[in-house]
Amino acid sequence: MMVEGEYRVTEIGFLVGFSSSSYFAKCFQKQFGMLPTEFLKKIKEAPSSATK
């Protein structure tokens, strides 16, 4: 969903079942080692490396 760019990070959090955007960001960071905004920045810099 983030890669497609159709929704904002906060909207994605709510769509996948989180009631708090900050908690979504915290869980995302724990799972992927970076905040959702950092992930999006990496996608824009090098699209193929961020999804690996």
PDBQT receptor file of N, H, CA, C and O in Angstrom, charges set to zero:
ATOM      1  N   MET A   1       0.822  -1.200   0.000  1.00  0.00    +0.000 N 
ATOM      2  CA  MET A   1       0.000   0.000   0.000  1.00  0.00    +0.000 C 
ATOM      3  C   MET A   1       0.861   1.258   0.000  1.00  0.00    +0.000 C 
ATOM      4  O   MET A   1       0.537   2.245  -0.659  1.00  0.00    +0.000 OA
ATOM      5  N   MET A   2       1.959   1.210   0.745  1.00  0.00    +0.000 N 
ATOM      6  H   MET A   2       2.223   0.408   1.280  1.00  0.00    +0.000 HD
ATOM      7  CA  MET A   2       2.852   2.378   0.783  1.00  0.00    +0.000 C 
ATOM      8  C   MET A   2       3.530   2.592  -0.561  1.00  0.00    +0.000 C 
ATOM      9  O   MET A   2       3.653   3.721  -1.036  1.00  0.00    +0.000 OA
ATOM     10  N   VAL A   3       3.961   1.508  -1.158  1.00  0.00    +0.000 N 
ATOM     11  H   VAL A   3       3.860   0.591  -0.772  1.00  0.00    +0.000 HD
ATOM     12  CA  VAL A   3       4.670   1.597  -2.428  1.00  0.00    +0.000 C 
ATOM     13  C   VAL A   3       3.761   2.164  -3.517  1.00  0.00    +0.000 C 
ATOM     14  O   VAL A   3       4.203   2.941  -4.363  1.00  0.00    +0.000 OA
ATOM     15  N   GLU A   4       2.494   1.772  -3.487  1.00  0.00    +0.000 N 
ATOM     16  H   GLU A   4       2.134   1.142  -2.800  1.00  0.00    +0.000 HD
ATOM     17  CA  GLU A   4       1.544   2.252  -4.496  1.00  0.00    +0.000 C 
ATOM     18  C   GLU A   4       1.276   3.741  -4.375  1.00  0.00    +0.000 C 
ATOM     19  O   GLU A   4       0.955   4.392  -5.370  1.00  0.00    +0.000 OA
ATOM     20  N   GLY A   5       1.403   4.297  -3.166  1.00  0.00    +0.000 N 
ATOM     21  H   GLY A   5       1.664   3.769  -2.358  1.00  0.00    +0.000 HD
ATOM     22  CA  GLY A   5       1.243   5.729  -2.972  1.00  0.00    +0.000 C 
ATOM     23  C   GLY A   5      -0.176   6.242  -3.009  1.00  0.00    +0.000 C 
ATOM     24  O   GLY A   5      -0.403   7.445  -3.135  1.00  0.00    +0.000 OA
ATOM     25  N   GLU A   6      -1.136   5.340  -2.901  1.00  0.00    +0.000 N 
ATOM     26  H   GLU A   6      -0.952   4.363  -2.799  1.00  0.00    +0.000 HD
ATOM     27  CA  GLU A   6      -2.529   5.759  -2.972  1.00  0.00    +0.000 C 
ATOM     28  C   GLU A   6      -3.035   6.351  -1.657  1.00  0.00    +0.000 C 
ATOM     29  O   GLU A   6      -3.949   7.176  -1.655  1.00  0.00    +0.000 OA
ATOM     30  N   TYR A   7      -2.439   5.927  -0.536  1.00  0.00    +0.000 N 
ATOM     31  H   TYR A   7      -1.697   5.256  -0.538  1.00  0.00    +0.000 HD
ATOM     32  CA  TYR A   7      -2.867   6.373   0.780  1.00  0.00    +0.000 C 
ATOM     33  C   TYR A   7      -1.707   6.985   1.552  1.00  0.00    +0.000 C 
ATOM     34  O   TYR A   7      -0.544   6.691   1.278  1.00  0.00    +0.000 OA
ATOM     35  N   ARG A   8      -2.030   7.835   2.515  1.00  0.00    +0.000 N 
ATOM     36  H   ARG A   8      -2.975   8.074   2.737  1.00  0.00    +0.000 HD
ATOM     37  CA  ARG A   8      -1.023   8.363   3.436  1.00  0.00    +0.000 C 
ATOM     38  C   ARG A   8      -0.742   7.313   4.505  1.00  0.00    +0.000 C 
ATOM     39  O   ARG A   8      -1.537   6.396   4.708  1.00  0.00    +0.000 OA
ATOM     40  N   VAL A   9       0.392   7.452   5.185  1.00  0.00    +0.000 N 
ATOM     41  H   VAL A   9       1.038   8.197   5.020  1.00  0.00    +0.000 HD
ATOM     42  CA  VAL A   9       0.802   6.485   6.197  1.00  0.00    +0.000 C 
ATOM     43  C   VAL A   9      -0.264   6.330   7.276  1.00  0.00    +0.000 C 
ATOM     44  O   VAL A   9      -0.571   5.209   7.681  1.00  0.00    +0.000 OA
ATOM     45  N   THR A  10      -0.824   7.425   7.740  1.00  0.00    +0.000 N 
ATOM     46  H   THR A  10      -0.574   8.335   7.411  1.00  0.00    +0.000 HD
ATOM     47  CA  THR A  10      -1.845   7.337   8.793  1.00  0.00    +0.000 C 
ATOM     48  C   THR A  10      -3.074   6.579   8.304  1.00  0.00    +0.000 C 
ATOM     49  O   THR A  10      -3.669   5.810   9.059  1.00  0.00    +0.000 OA
ATOM     50  N   GLU A  11      -3.455   6.789   7.054  1.00  0.00    +0.000 N 
ATOM     51  H   GLU A  11      -2.972   7.414   6.441  1.00  0.00    +0.000 HD
ATOM     52  CA  GLU A  11      -4.604   6.075   6.496  1.00  0.00    +0.000 C 
ATOM     53  C   GLU A  11      -4.327   4.580   6.406  1.00  0.00    +0.000 C 
ATOM     54  O   GLU A  11      -5.210   3.769   6.683  1.00  0.00    +0.000 OA
ATOM     55  N   ILE A  12      -3.126   4.215   6.025  1.00  0.00    +0.000 N 
ATOM     56  H   ILE A  12      -2.409   4.874   5.800  1.00  0.00    +0.000 HD
ATOM     57  CA  ILE A  12      -2.752   2.806   5.932  1.00  0.00    +0.000 C 
ATOM     58  C   ILE A  12      -2.836   2.148   7.300  1.00  0.00    +0.000 C 
ATOM     59  O   ILE A  12      -3.339   1.031   7.422  1.00  0.00    +0.000 OA
ATOM     60  N   GLY A  13      -2.355   2.824   8.319  1.00  0.00    +0.000 N 
ATOM     61  H   GLY A  13      -1.947   3.732   8.219  1.00  0.00    +0.000 HD
ATOM     62  CA  GLY A  13      -2.445   2.299   9.678  1.00  0.00    +0.000 C 
ATOM     63  C   GLY A  13      -3.879   1.960  10.055  1.00  0.00    +0.000 C 
ATOM     64  O   GLY A  13      -4.150   0.882  10.584  1.00  0.00    +0.000 OA
ATOM     65  N   PHE A  14      -4.786   2.872   9.785  1.00  0.00    +0.000 N 
ATOM     66  H   PHE A  14      -4.565   3.747   9.356  1.00  0.00    +0.000 HD
ATOM     67  CA  PHE A  14      -6.193   2.631  10.107  1.00  0.00    +0.000 C 
ATOM     68  C   PHE A  14      -6.780   1.527   9.241  1.00  0.00    +0.000 C 
ATOM     69  O   PHE A  14      -7.563   0.713   9.730  1.00  0.00    +0.000 OA
ATOM     70  N   LEU A  15      -6.414   1.484   7.962  1.00  0.00    +0.000 N 
ATOM     71  H   LEU A  15      -5.778   2.145   7.564  1.00  0.00    +0.000 HD
ATOM     72  CA  LEU A  15      -6.934   0.459   7.056  1.00  0.00    +0.000 C 
ATOM     73  C   LEU A  15      -6.506  -0.954   7.448  1.00  0.00    +0.000 C 
ATOM     74  O   LEU A  15      -7.246  -1.912   7.225  1.00  0.00    +0.000 OA
ATOM     75  N   VAL A  16      -5.325  -1.086   8.026  1.00  0.00    +0.000 N 
ATOM     76  H   VAL A  16      -4.724  -0.308   8.207  1.00  0.00    +0.000 HD
ATOM     77  CA  VAL A  16      -4.850  -2.416   8.413  1.00  0.00    +0.000 C 
ATOM     78  C   VAL A  16      -5.195  -2.763   9.858  1.00  0.00    +0.000 C 
ATOM     79  O   VAL A  16      -4.770  -3.805  10.356  1.00  0.00    +0.000 OA
ATOM     80  N   GLY A  17      -5.960  -1.907  10.541  1.00  0.00    +0.000 N 
ATOM     81  H   GLY A  17      -6.305  -1.060  10.137  1.00  0.00    +0.000 HD
ATOM     82  CA  GLY A  17      -6.497  -2.268  11.831  1.00  0.00    +0.000 C 
ATOM     83  C   GLY A  17      -5.957  -1.550  13.049  1.00  0.00    +0.000 C 
ATOM     84  O   GLY A  17      -6.350  -1.879  14.168  1.00  0.00    +0.000 OA
ATOM     85  N   PHE A  18      -5.074  -0.584  12.879  1.00  0.00    +0.000 N 
ATOM     86  H   PHE A  18      -4.754  -0.316  11.970  1.00  0.00    +0.000 HD
ATOM     87  CA  PHE A  18      -4.554   0.175  14.021  1.00  0.00    +0.000 C 
ATOM     88  C   PHE A  18      -5.480   1.349  14.296  1.00  0.00    +0.000 C 
ATOM     89  O   PHE A  18      -5.967   1.992  13.367  1.00  0.00    +0.000 OA
ATOM     90  N   SER A  19      -5.724   1.629  15.577  1.00  0.00    +0.000 N 
ATOM     91  H   SER A  19      -5.328   1.107  16.332  1.00  0.00    +0.000 HD
ATOM     92  CA  SER A  19      -6.563   2.767  15.923  1.00  0.00    +0.000 C 
ATOM     93  C   SER A  19      -5.722   4.003  16.243  1.00  0.00    +0.000 C 
ATOM     94  O   SER A  19      -6.259   5.089  16.461  1.00  0.00    +0.000 OA
ATOM     95  N   SER A  20      -4.392   3.825  16.269  1.00  0.00    +0.000 N 
ATOM     96  H   SER A  20      -3.956   2.942  16.092  1.00  0.00    +0.000 HD
ATOM     97  CA  SER A  20      -3.480   4.923  16.560  1.00  0.00    +0.000 C 
ATOM     98  C   SER A  20      -2.364   4.938  15.516  1.00  0.00    +0.000 C 
ATOM     99  O   SER A  20      -1.685   3.931  15.311  1.00  0.00    +0.000 OA
ATOM    100  N   SER A  21      -2.180   6.074  14.863  1.00  0.00    +0.000 N 
ATOM    101  H   SER A  21      -2.731   6.892  15.029  1.00  0.00    +0.000 HD
ATOM    102  CA  SER A  21      -1.136   6.165  13.848  1.00  0.00    +0.000 C 
ATOM    103  C   SER A  21       0.255   6.097  14.465  1.00  0.00    +0.000 C 
ATOM    104  O   SER A  21       1.189   5.597  13.838  1.00  0.00    +0.000 OA
ATOM    105  N   SER A  22       0.399   6.599  15.694  1.00  0.00    +0.000 N 
ATOM    106  H   SER A  22      -0.360   7.005  16.204  1.00  0.00    +0.000 HD
ATOM    107  CA  SER A  22       1.711   6.533  16.343  1.00  0.00    +0.000 C 
ATOM    108  C   SER A  22       2.065   5.094  16.731  1.00  0.00    +0.000 C 
ATOM    109  O   SER A  22       3.225   4.691  16.651  1.00  0.00    +0.000 OA
ATOM    110  N   TYR A  23       1.069   4.334  17.146  1.00  0.00    +0.000 N 
ATOM    111  H   TYR A  23       0.126   4.661  17.211  1.00  0.00    +0.000 HD
ATOM    112  CA  TYR A  23       1.327   2.928  17.481  1.00  0.00    +0.000 C 
ATOM    113  C   TYR A  23       1.647   2.132  16.213  1.00  0.00    +0.000 C 
ATOM    114  O   TYR A  23       2.496   1.241  16.240  1.00  0.00    +0.000 OA
ATOM    115  N   PHE A  24       0.978   2.445  15.114  1.00  0.00    +0.000 N 
ATOM    116  H   PHE A  24       0.288   3.169  15.092  1.00  0.00    +0.000 HD
ATOM    117  CA  PHE A  24       1.287   1.815  13.830  1.00  0.00    +0.000 C 
ATOM    118  C   PHE A  24       2.741   2.084  13.459  1.00  0.00    +0.000 C 
ATOM    119  O   PHE A  24       3.453   1.170  13.042  1.00  0.00    +0.000 OA
ATOM    120  N   ALA A  25       3.185   3.324  13.605  1.00  0.00    +0.000 N 
ATOM    121  H   ALA A  25       2.606   4.066  13.943  1.00  0.00    +0.000 HD
ATOM    122  CA  ALA A  25       4.569   3.680  13.275  1.00  0.00    +0.000 C 
ATOM    123  C   ALA A  25       5.551   2.936  14.170  1.00  0.00    +0.000 C 
ATOM    124  O   ALA A  25       6.598   2.482  13.707  1.00  0.00    +0.000 OA
ATOM    125  N   LYS A  26       5.217   2.811  15.441  1.00  0.00    +0.000 N 
ATOM    126  H   LYS A  26       4.367   3.179  15.817  1.00  0.00    +0.000 HD
ATOM    127  CA  LYS A  26       6.079   2.098  16.388  1.00  0.00    +0.000 C 
ATOM    128  C   LYS A  26       6.188   0.616  16.011  1.00  0.00    +0.000 C 
ATOM    129  O   LYS A  26       7.287   0.060  16.002  1.00  0.00    +0.000 OA
ATOM    130  N   CYS A  27       5.078  -0.012  15.707  1.00  0.00    +0.000 N 
ATOM    131  H   CYS A  27       4.186   0.439  15.714  1.00  0.00    +0.000 HD
ATOM    132  CA  CYS A  27       5.083  -1.427  15.306  1.00  0.00    +0.000 C 
ATOM    133  C   CYS A  27       5.786  -1.619  13.969  1.00  0.00    +0.000 C 
ATOM    134  O   CYS A  27       6.504  -2.602  13.782  1.00  0.00    +0.000 OA
ATOM    135  N   PHE A  28       5.589  -0.697  13.045  1.00  0.00    +0.000 N 
ATOM    136  H   PHE A  28       5.007   0.102  13.197  1.00  0.00    +0.000 HD
ATOM    137  CA  PHE A  28       6.253  -0.757  11.752  1.00  0.00    +0.000 C 
ATOM    138  C   PHE A  28       7.766  -0.703  11.946  1.00  0.00    +0.000 C 
ATOM    139  O   PHE A  28       8.505  -1.465  11.322  1.00  0.00    +0.000 OA
ATOM    140  N   GLN A  29       8.219   0.193  12.807  1.00  0.00    +0.000 N 
ATOM    141  H   GLN A  29       7.619   0.812  13.314  1.00  0.00    +0.000 HD
ATOM    142  CA  GLN A  29       9.651   0.329  13.068  1.00  0.00    +0.000 C 
ATOM    143  C   GLN A  29      10.213  -0.934  13.701  1.00  0.00    +0.000 C 
ATOM    144  O   GLN A  29      11.313  -1.365  13.356  1.00  0.00    +0.000 OA
ATOM    145  N   LYS A  30       9.479  -1.522  14.610  1.00  0.00    +0.000 N 
ATOM    146  H   LYS A  30       8.585  -1.172  14.891  1.00  0.00    +0.000 HD
ATOM    147  CA  LYS A  30       9.935  -2.751  15.251  1.00  0.00    +0.000 C 
ATOM    148  C   LYS A  30      10.054  -3.886  14.227  1.00  0.00    +0.000 C 
ATOM    149  O   LYS A  30      10.999  -4.673  14.279  1.00  0.00    +0.000 OA
ATOM    150  N   GLN A  31       9.110  -3.967  13.312  1.00  0.00    +0.000 N 
ATOM    151  H   GLN A  31       8.342  -3.328  13.270  1.00  0.00    +0.000 HD
ATOM    152  CA  GLN A  31       9.096  -5.036  12.314  1.00  0.00    +0.000 C 
ATOM    153  C   GLN A  31      10.136  -4.829  11.214  1.00  0.00    +0.000 C 
ATOM    154  O   GLN A  31      10.801  -5.781  10.806  1.00  0.00    +0.000 OA
ATOM    155  N   PHE A  32      10.282  -3.601  10.734  1.00  0.00    +0.000 N 
ATOM    156  H   PHE A  32       9.742  -2.827  11.066  1.00  0.00    +0.000 HD
ATOM    157  CA  PHE A  32      11.111  -3.340   9.555  1.00  0.00    +0.000 C 
ATOM    158  C   PHE A  32      12.393  -2.558   9.827  1.00  0.00    +0.000 C 
ATOM    159  O   PHE A  32      13.199  -2.363   8.917  1.00  0.00    +0.000 OA
ATOM    160  N   GLY A  33      12.591  -2.109  11.064  1.00  0.00    +0.000 N 
ATOM    161  H   GLY A  33      11.936  -2.267  11.803  1.00  0.00    +0.000 HD
ATOM    162  CA  GLY A  33      13.819  -1.412  11.413  1.00  0.00    +0.000 C 
ATOM    163  C   GLY A  33      13.893   0.032  10.967  1.00  0.00    +0.000 C 
ATOM    164  O   GLY A  33      14.961   0.642  10.999  1.00  0.00    +0.000 OA
ATOM    165  N   MET A  34      12.764   0.582  10.553  1.00  0.00    +0.000 N 
ATOM    166  H   MET A  34      11.896   0.086  10.527  1.00  0.00    +0.000 HD
ATOM    167  CA  MET A  34      12.700   1.992  10.153  1.00  0.00    +0.000 C 
ATOM    168  C   MET A  34      11.265   2.469  10.263  1.00  0.00    +0.000 C 
ATOM    169  O   MET A  34      10.324   1.677  10.211  1.00  0.00    +0.000 OA
ATOM    170  N   LEU A  35      11.112   3.764  10.416  1.00  0.00    +0.000 N 
ATOM    171  H   LEU A  35      11.876   4.407  10.458  1.00  0.00    +0.000 HD
ATOM    172  CA  LEU A  35       9.774   4.350  10.462  1.00  0.00    +0.000 C 
ATOM    173  C   LEU A  35       9.143   4.327   9.074  1.00  0.00    +0.000 C 
ATOM    174  O   LEU A  35       9.858   4.281   8.072  1.00  0.00    +0.000 OA
ATOM    175  N   PRO A  36       7.814   4.358   9.001  1.00  0.00    +0.000 N 
ATOM    176  CA  PRO A  36       7.158   4.369   7.690  1.00  0.00    +0.000 C 
ATOM    177  C   PRO A  36       7.638   5.512   6.791  1.00  0.00    +0.000 C 
ATOM    178  O   PRO A  36       7.789   5.330   5.583  1.00  0.00    +0.000 OA
ATOM    179  N   THR A  37       7.879   6.686   7.379  1.00  0.00    +0.000 N 
ATOM    180  H   THR A  37       7.757   6.834   8.360  1.00  0.00    +0.000 HD
ATOM    181  CA  THR A  37       8.350   7.815   6.566  1.00  0.00    +0.000 C 
ATOM    182  C   THR A  37       9.754   7.569   6.019  1.00  0.00    +0.000 C 
ATOM    183  O   THR A  37      10.073   7.985   4.906  1.00  0.00    +0.000 OA
ATOM    184  N   GLU A  38      10.596   6.888   6.808  1.00  0.00    +0.000 N 
ATOM    185  H   GLU A  38      10.338   6.550   7.713  1.00  0.00    +0.000 HD
ATOM    186  CA  GLU A  38      11.933   6.538   6.326  1.00  0.00    +0.000 C 
ATOM    187  C   GLU A  38      11.838   5.530   5.189  1.00  0.00    +0.000 C 
ATOM    188  O   GLU A  38      12.597   5.602   4.222  1.00  0.00    +0.000 OA
ATOM    189  N   PHE A  39      10.904   4.593   5.305  1.00  0.00    +0.000 N 
ATOM    190  H   PHE A  39      10.287   4.534   6.090  1.00  0.00    +0.000 HD
ATOM    191  CA  PHE A  39      10.667   3.609   4.257  1.00  0.00    +0.000 C 
ATOM    192  C   PHE A  39      10.259   4.303   2.955  1.00  0.00    +0.000 C 
ATOM    193  O   PHE A  39      10.777   3.986   1.884  1.00  0.00    +0.000 OA
ATOM    194  N   LEU A  40       9.336   5.243   3.060  1.00  0.00    +0.000 N 
ATOM    195  H   LEU A  40       8.916   5.500   3.930  1.00  0.00    +0.000 HD
ATOM    196  CA  LEU A  40       8.887   5.967   1.870  1.00  0.00    +0.000 C 
ATOM    197  C   LEU A  40      10.022   6.769   1.236  1.00  0.00    +0.000 C 
ATOM    198  O   LEU A  40      10.124   6.852   0.012  1.00  0.00    +0.000 OA
ATOM    199  N   LYS A  41      10.863   7.352   2.068  1.00  0.00    +0.000 N 
ATOM    200  H   LYS A  41      10.781   7.284   3.062  1.00  0.00    +0.000 HD
ATOM    201  CA  LYS A  41      12.009   8.105   1.560  1.00  0.00    +0.000 C 
ATOM    202  C   LYS A  41      12.954   7.181   0.787  1.00  0.00    +0.000 C 
ATOM    203  O   LYS A  41      13.453   7.548  -0.277  1.00  0.00    +0.000 OA
ATOM    204  N   LYS A  42      13.197   5.984   1.324  1.00  0.00    +0.000 N 
ATOM    205  H   LYS A  42      12.792   5.686   2.189  1.00  0.00    +0.000 HD
ATOM    206  CA  LYS A  42      14.056   5.021   0.632  1.00  0.00    +0.000 C 
ATOM    207  C   LYS A  42      13.459   4.594  -0.700  1.00  0.00    +0.000 C 
ATOM    208  O   LYS A  42      14.179   4.423  -1.684  1.00  0.00    +0.000 OA
ATOM    209  N   ILE A  43      12.160   4.424  -0.730  1.00  0.00    +0.000 N 
ATOM    210  H   ILE A  43      11.575   4.562   0.069  1.00  0.00    +0.000 HD
ATOM    211  CA  ILE A  43      11.493   4.040  -1.980  1.00  0.00    +0.000 C 
ATOM    212  C   ILE A  43      11.717   5.102  -3.051  1.00  0.00    +0.000 C 
ATOM    213  O   ILE A  43      11.993   4.783  -4.208  1.00  0.00    +0.000 OA
ATOM    214  N   LYS A  44      11.596   6.363  -2.654  1.00  0.00    +0.000 N 
ATOM    215  H   LYS A  44      11.372   6.621  -1.714  1.00  0.00    +0.000 HD
ATOM    216  CA  LYS A  44      11.766   7.447  -3.618  1.00  0.00    +0.000 C 
ATOM    217  C   LYS A  44      13.205   7.544  -4.116  1.00  0.00    +0.000 C 
ATOM    218  O   LYS A  44      13.446   7.895  -5.271  1.00  0.00    +0.000 OA
ATOM    219  N   GLU A  45      14.170   7.228  -3.232  1.00  0.00    +0.000 N 
ATOM    220  H   GLU A  45      13.975   6.943  -2.293  1.00  0.00    +0.000 HD
ATOM    221  CA  GLU A  45      15.583   7.294  -3.614  1.00  0.00    +0.000 C 
ATOM    222  C   GLU A  45      15.995   6.125  -4.506  1.00  0.00    +0.000 C 
ATOM    223  O   GLU A  45      16.654   6.317  -5.527  1.00  0.00    +0.000 OA
ATOM    224  N   ALA A  46      15.607   4.924  -4.118  1.00  0.00    +0.000 N 
ATOM    225  H   ALA A  46      15.072   4.768  -3.288  1.00  0.00    +0.000 HD
ATOM    226  CA  ALA A  46      15.970   3.718  -4.865  1.00  0.00    +0.000 C 
ATOM    227  C   ALA A  46      14.827   2.707  -4.752  1.00  0.00    +0.000 C 
ATOM    228  O   ALA A  46      14.827   1.880  -3.841  1.00  0.00    +0.000 OA
ATOM    229  N   PRO A  47      13.878   2.761  -5.645  1.00  0.00    +0.000 N 
ATOM    230  CA  PRO A  47      12.676   1.935  -5.538  1.00  0.00    +0.000 C 
ATOM    231  C   PRO A  47      12.922   0.425  -5.384  1.00  0.00    +0.000 C 
ATOM    232  O   PRO A  47      12.183  -0.236  -4.654  1.00  0.00    +0.000 OA
ATOM    233  N   SER A  48      13.905  -0.117  -6.029  1.00  0.00    +0.000 N 
ATOM    234  H   SER A  48      14.506   0.419  -6.623  1.00  0.00    +0.000 HD
ATOM    235  CA  SER A  48      14.099  -1.570  -5.964  1.00  0.00    +0.000 C 
ATOM    236  C   SER A  48      14.749  -2.039  -4.670  1.00  0.00    +0.000 C 
ATOM    237  O   SER A  48      14.536  -3.183  -4.269  1.00  0.00    +0.000 OA
ATOM    238  N   SER A  49      15.538  -1.193  -3.998  1.00  0.00    +0.000 N 
ATOM    239  H   SER A  49      15.710  -0.264  -4.324  1.00  0.00    +0.000 HD
ATOM    240  CA  SER A  49      16.239  -1.635  -2.794  1.00  0.00    +0.000 C 
ATOM    241  C   SER A  49      15.375  -1.583  -1.535  1.00  0.00    +0.000 C 
ATOM    242  O   SER A  49      15.648  -2.321  -0.589  1.00  0.00    +0.000 OA
ATOM    243  N   ALA A  50      14.359  -0.751  -1.492  1.00  0.00    +0.000 N 
ATOM    244  H   ALA A  50      14.138  -0.151  -2.261  1.00  0.00    +0.000 HD
ATOM    245  CA  ALA A  50      13.549  -0.595  -0.278  1.00  0.00    +0.000 C 
ATOM    246  C   ALA A  50      12.625  -1.779  -0.037  1.00  0.00    +0.000 C 
ATOM    247  O   ALA A  50      12.262  -2.046   1.109  1.00  0.00    +0.000 OA
ATOM    248  N   THR A  51      12.242  -2.479  -1.066  1.00  0.00    +0.000 N 
ATOM    249  H   THR A  51      12.536  -2.262  -1.997  1.00  0.00    +0.000 HD
ATOM    250  CA  THR A  51      11.291  -3.577  -0.909  1.00  0.00    +0.000 C 
ATOM    251  C   THR A  51      11.990  -4.912  -0.677  1.00  0.00    +0.000 C 
ATOM    252  O   THR A  51      11.313  -5.930  -0.534  1.00  0.00    +0.000 OA
ATOM    253  N   LYS A  52      13.292  -4.943  -0.637  1.00  0.00    +0.000 N 
ATOM    254  H   LYS A  52      13.842  -4.116  -0.754  1.00  0.00    +0.000 HD
ATOM    255  CA  LYS A  52      14.020  -6.201  -0.420  1.00  0.00    +0.000 C 
ATOM    256  C   LYS A  52      14.265  -6.466   1.027  1.00  0.00    +0.000 C 
ATOM    257  O   LYS A  52      14.865  -7.483   1.376  1.00  0.00    +0.000 OA
TER     258      LYS A  52
